[in-house]
Amino acid sequence: MNTYCKSYRSPYVANVTALFDAVLQSQLSHTAIHLYLMLVATMNRQCWPDTIEMSDRVMAGQVGMTTRTLAAARHDLIEAGILVCHTAGAGCNTHCVYQLRQRDARMPHAMMQKSIAQPTAPLNRTPHALKTENQDKEKEEKKKSLALHERGGEKELTPDEVAPFLMGRTEWVATFCRNNGITPDQLRHRIGEFVRHLQNTATVSKEPNDALRHFALWYERIELFRYLRNRQQEEAAQQRLANEEEARQAALRHKEELERESRENFRKTLAEARRRAAEGDPFSIKWLEENKELLDDEENN
């Protein structure tokens, strides 16, 4: 009977734990989680090699994704720091080399036996062992609390506390305003919008450093959106002016064409009247005499 099992020190559990940590820290997509679990299962079946190699077409078929979705999921895992991947080969032989990160480095290589690791510690721990572990955790929490107090007592901020905290960092305010070409009053207004964004997204608290980073990213995204919107509005206004100018030019050309046709028709009428007057037509002779000044102006033009 195979006595191998997945202990808390096995590479299987170590990599799944790394995935859980990444989900909490990076908010991985469902496709990224699915791809990572498929990689873990594949490496587990192959007795935990250092890497596995597979083309995008084959991998996409195994995980049930398109190659584009596969590439996006792979990128998310690389950004989360739990996957290392590079391409190898050329042409139709191009493939990706996958390597999982954050294996349990404490585990001796010999224990893994290139397979699922055997347990090196009893799984059925005694109450005394559990109590000792809890005490160790409490001590660790106290150390973290003491270190936090020594750093100045920085605690998580509620959304209402974010604005006073950011505006209270005078050096950061001066640097941010200088880099982005805004005034402190404009910055205060933007921070107010950011606080409303946190409230609208049901954010309960923010660590101070995270609040700084989040606001900077939010500000860049909002400013980019406003820039693109303003650019679209400017392009629309320019296009509207161009259309109006084109319509005005078309109206001028139409007017000139009508005037040219009118002058041409008048010349034809004048030529016909002179021909008939030469033949002795009294009406034509009278018309030429009555419009003599008009005819002189036309000939001068």
Long-range contacts (C-beta under 8 A, 24 or more apart in sequence): 3-118, 4-115, 4-116, 4-117, 4-118, 5-116, 5-118, 5-119, 6-116, 7-117, 7-118, 7-119, 7-120, 7-121, 7-123, 8-121, 9-104, 9-106, 9-107, 9-111, 9-117, 9-119, 9-120, 9-121, 10-104, 10-107, 10-112, 10-116, 10-117, 10-119, 11-43, 11-44, 11-48, 11-103, 11-104, 11-107, 11-112, 11-116, 11-117, 12-40, 12-44, 12-116, 12-117, 13-104, 14-102, 14-103, 14-104, 14-107, 15-40, 15-43, 15-82, 15-100, 15-102, 15-103, 16-40, 18-82, 18-100, 18-101, 18-102, 19-82, 21-102, 22-77, 22-80, 22-81, 22-82, 25-80, 26-76, 26-79, 26-80, 28-76, 28-77, 28-80, 29-72, 29-73, 29-76, 31-65, 31-69, 31-70, 31-72, 31-73, 31-76, 32-72, 32-73, 32-74, 32-76, 32-77, 32-80, 34-63, 34-65, 34-73, 35-63, 35-65, 35-70, 35-73, 35-74, 35-77, 36-77, 36-82, 36-83, 36-100, 38-62, 38-63, 39-83, 39-98, 39-100, 40-100, 43-100, 44-116, 47-113, 47-114, 47-115, 47-116, 48-112, 48-114, 48-115, 48-116, 49-114, 50-99, 51-97, 51-98, 51-99, 52-97, 52-98, 53-88, 53-95, 53-96, 53-97, 53-98, 54-95, 54-96, 54-98, 55-94, 55-95, 55-96, 56-95, 56-96, 59-96, 154-207, 154-208, 156-205, 156-206, 156-207, 156-208, 157-205, 157-206, 157-207, 157-208, 157-211, 158-204, 158-205, 159-195, 159-198, 159-199, 159-203, 159-206, 160-195, 162-191, 162-194, 162-195, 162-198, 162-206, 162-211, 162-215, 163-188, 163-191, 163-192, 163-195, 165-208, 165-211, 166-191, 166-211, 166-212, 166-215, 167-191, 169-212, 172-212, 176-216, 180-219, 180-223, 190-219, 190-222, 191-215, 193-222, 194-218, 194-219, 263-298, 266-298, 267-298, 270-295, 270-298
